[in-house]
Amino acid sequence: MQIPMPSSILSSRYAWVGLVAGACLSACAVPPKHTLEIANRDIVFAEEEGAATYAPELLEAAKDSLDASFRKIRSEQGEWFEPMRDYTPAFSAALAASHQAQAAATAALEARKARQEKLQGDLKEITGNLKEAFQSTRGIPSRRAEFRRLTKAELTLQVAGDQLQKGELDPADQKLQEVSEIVNRVRQNAGKYISAYLQGNRDRWGRWAKETVEVSARQNGYALIVDKSNHTCYLYYDGRLKKRYEADLGANWMAQKSTSGDKVTPEGKYRIIGKRQRADGHKALDLNYPNADDLRRIAEAKRKGKIRKGASPGFAIQIHSGGGRGQDWTAGCVALANPDMDEVFRTVGINTPVTIVGAWDAKAAMAESRF
């Protein structure tokens, strides 16, 4: 709801007060009853428009002038000789109260309009931040909890937008602050998790990828490198990059796979051990997960109590078709769009190296490569 401009609301009040003022100039032997009524209504109107919040000094001045008018009336009524009574000062004070109240209402309306415009800008900014926060949790194992928080924030933001349209500025402002706090907290949590995930792993991932490219060069053959953070699958031949494909991953890809059902895409150096093609056109490349390194790592985690002893490490990790959705949805596999998977399936064979890393600077690696 747009706040109305004050000129259209207050112009009639100015005209009425002017008429009363003209009448009083010719005869002020009686109390300015009508002027007092107008001043009082103007003060009530100013209060309804929020002058106590947005124009408190003008509102208080109007009330002081109204009180002064009543005091002057009482003073004149104390004059025993009625023809000597002069209510001009009381009229002037009442008129001043009316003008000050109208000024307070005008200031309040303008301030509310400016505040509403600012809150509309805040709403737009926070909406963008909320969208980024949803993206920042992509692939984090704790995403479900963070997603619930952000969904609650999204609903709160919708309420704030409705309140803002109705002109309910204070509750809308409060709702926007609540959403902003949730968004900032989720983004901070996501940032901490990502930092911890990347810390200490980049060198190892880079070494794996480099070794895979070198194997491709030595064997004059193909190799695949999957960069989880960039959601990209790189196809190499003879140590040189031939093609890259967008990849969808496990819903909780930002971790190292440890158990069945964790929806994490594993990290490590693997190889293709099988090729499957169904009648419906679905294609899949089986990987040798868990390999010996995975089994040792998981056994050590169980020994330290990080994984329950009876937990299965999972199996049937593949590169398969059905991807291209622009989101992470698999149970831990790497999914390529159907045309891309068709091409990869035709190109690579059994025992082709497949290395999956959390993050990798492919451009820097190519610049440093001797191939």
N, C-alpha and C positions, 0 to 999 in steps of 0.2 A: 504494500500500500504506500503510495507516494504521499508525503506530508504536504498539505495544501499551502500555497503561498499566502502569507499573512495579509497582504494588501486587500484581497477580496473579502477577507473575513472581518477586517477591522475598519474598513472605510465607512460603513454605516454607523459605527460607533462614534467616529470622529464627527460626522454630520450631526448626530443627535446631541452630542455634547456642545457643539457650536451653537445650536439653537437655544439650548438652555443657558449658555453663557450670555448670549445676546439678551435674553429675557431678564437675566439677573442684573445686567448693567443698568437697566432702567428701574429696577425695583428690588432691593436687597434688604427689605425690612422684615422679611420672613426667612426662616431657616431654609437652606438649599436642599430640600428633601429629595427632589428628583435627581439632582446632581450627585447626592450621596448614594442613591440607589444605583445609578449608573456606575459610579466609581467602585461600589461594592461588587457589582456584577463583573466589571472588568477585572478586578482582582481575582474573583473566583475563576473566570475564564483563563487568566494567566496561570493560575495554579493547576488547572486541568491540563494545560499545554506543557506542564513540566517546568515552569519558571523557577520553582524552588530548587531545581537541580541545575538548570541551564542559565538562569538569570537571577540569582538570589539577591543581589544588591538592588537591582531595580524593583524587584517584588517587595523587599523590605522597605524601600523608600516609599512605594505606593501605600503600604500599610501605615507607615509613620505619618504620611500626609493625611490619610483618612482619619487617624487618631487625632491629629492636630485640628482637623475640621470639627470633630465632635467636641474637642476641648474649647474651641472658640465659640461654638454654639452655646455650650453651658455657661461660658463666661458672659456672653451677651444676655442670656436669659436671666442672669443675676442682676441685670440693670432694671431697677424698679420702675423707671419711667419708659414705658414701651416705645413711644415715638423716638426715643434716643438710641434704640437698639440698631446696630449695623452688622449685618451678617456677611458683608463683603469679604472680610478675611476668611470666614468659614467657607464661603463659596470658592474662593481662590485655592484654598487647601484641598477641597474636594475635587476641583478641576485638575489640580496638579496630581492628585492620587489617580484619577482616571487616565491622564496622559502617561504617567509612569507605569501603570498597570498594562496599558496598551503597548508601551515600549518593551516591557518585560515579556509579554506574549509574543511580540514580533521576534525578539532575540531568542526566545525559547524555540519557536518554530524553525528559525534559521539554523540554530545549533543542532536541533534534532535532525533536520534534513542533512546537515553536514555529517553528523554521526552515522546516519543511516547509509550514506554513500560510502563512508569509510568501512563500515561493517560489511557492505556488499563487496568491497575490494578484499577485505579479509576473508570472506567466504570463498571467493574465487581462488585466492592464494592457498588457503587451507585445503580446498578440494584438490588442487594440484599436488600438494604435499602428501595428502592421503593416498593418491594414486601412486606416487613414488614409494611410499611406505609399503604398499602392497607388493610392488616390484622388488623392494629390498629384501623381502622375506622369501623370495623365490628360491627354493631348493634347501632352505635351512630345516634341519630336523625338527626344530621347535615351531615350525611354521603354523601348525594347527592352532596352538595357543595364541600366537601372535595374530593369526588370521581372525580368530574370534574377537580379539580386542579391536582390531581394525574394522570388523563388520559392525560391532557395537558403535564405534566412532562414526561410521558411515551413516547409520540410522540416526544418531544424534545430530549429525550435520544436516540431514534432511529436515529434522524438527527445527533447527536453527534457521534454515532457509525459509520455512513456513512462517515462523515468528517474525522474521525480518520483513517479509512481505506484508504482514499485518501491522507493522509498526511497533511490535513488542520488542523494543531495543535492548532493555536490560536482560531479559531472559535469553534473547538471541546471543548477546555478547557473552553471557556466562556459558552457553552451550558451545560457542566457538572456542572459548578458552579450554573447555574440557576436551574437545576434539584435538586441539593443538597439543595439549599435554600428552594425550595418548599417542599421537603420531610421533612426537619427538622421542618418547620413551621407546617405542617400537623400533624407530630408526637407530637409536643409540644401541639397543640390544643387538640389532642386526649387524651394525658396524663392528661391535665387539666380537661377535661370533665369526664374521668374515675375516677380521684381522687375525684371530686365533687360528682359524682354518688355514690361512695362507702362511702364517709365520712358521718358518723352519722347514717348509715343504717345497718351496719354489726351486731350490737347487736340486733336490732329488727328482722332481718332475722334469726339470730341464735336462738333467742327465739321462733320464729314461728316454725322452724324446730324441735327444741327440744320438744315443746309441741305436735307436730304431731307424733313424735316417741313415746312419752309417751301415747298418745291416742291409738296408735296401740297396745301397750303393755297392757293397761288396758282392752281393748275390745277384746284382743286376735284375732285381725283382721289385714287387710291390710291397707296400707297407701302409698301414692305417694308423693315424694318431688322432685320438679324440680329446679335444680340449673342453672340459666340462664348463669352465667359467665363461667361455665364448660360445658354448653350444655349437661347436664346429667339429666336423670330421674331415681330416686332411688325408688325401690320397697321394702317396709318394710312389715314384718309380725311378729306379736307378739313382736314388738319393736326391731326386728333384721333385718339387711339388707339381703335381699334375692337375689336381682339382680339389675343391673344398665344398662341403655340403653342410647345411644347417641340420642340427641334431636335437631331438627331444630326449630328455633323460628321465631318471627316476625322480619321483616327486620330492624326495629328500636327498638330492644329489650332492649337496655341499658337506660331504663327510666321506669316510672310508667305510666300505661295506663290511659288516661284521656278522650279521645274523639274517636268517630268512625272514622276509616280511618287513624289513626295515626301509624298503623302497629307496635304497641307496645304490647308485651306479658305482661299481668298484673302481679302484685305481691300481694300476700295475701293468706289467708287461705280459701280454697273453698272445695266443695264436689261435687261428681258426682251426677247429677240429671237425667241423661238419657243415654241410650246406643243405638247406631244406627248401623245397618249393611245393606249396599246396595247390590243389586244383583251382582254388579261388584266387590264385595269383600272389598270395602272401609268400614272402621270401624271408629267410633268416640264415644268419651265419652264427653257428655255435662257437662260443669261446671256452677255453679251458679254465674257467673259474669254478671252484677255487684252485689256484695253483699251489705249489709247494710253499712259496713265500706267504700266501694268504693263510694257509693252514698253520704255519709257524706263528704268524702274527696273532691269529685268533686264539691259538692255544695259550700264548703268553697272556693275552687279555683275560682269558678264563682263569688262569693261574692267579692273576692279580685281583680277581673278583670284579672286573669291569664288565664281564659278560657271564651270564649264568652257565654253569658247566654243561648242561644238556642242550644248549642252544645249537641249532643247525646253522652252518655258515651260508646256506642258500645254494642255489644251483641254477642251471639253465639260463645263464646270462648270454644274451645274444645281441647282435646288430640286426635289426629287422625292419620291415616296412611298416606303414601305418603312421609315420611321423608327419612333420610339416604342419603341426597344429599350433606352433608358437607358444607352447606351454609344456611343462614337465609333468608327465602323467604315468610313465611306465613303472613297473615294479622294481626296476633296476637296470633294465636293458637300455640300449641306444637305439632310437627309432629314427629312420630317415624317411623323407617323403617317397612315395612309391616310385616315381621316375628315377630319383637318385638311387634308391635301393636296387632297382633293376640294373642300373649301370654298374654299381659296385659289385653286385652279384655276378654279372657277366665277367668282370675284370679280375677279381681276386680268386685265389684257390685255397685248398687245404694247406695248412702250415704258414699262411701269410701272417707276419707279425702284426699284432694289434696292441698299441700302447694307449692306455687311458690315464690322463693326468688331470689334476684339479685346475691348474692354470698354466699357461705357456705363452711366451712371447714369440710367436712363429716368425714375425718379421725380423726380429733381432737374431733369431736362430739362423735364418736364411742368410742374413748379412755376414754372420760369422762363419758360415759353413764353407768348406773347401770344395763342395760338390757343385 
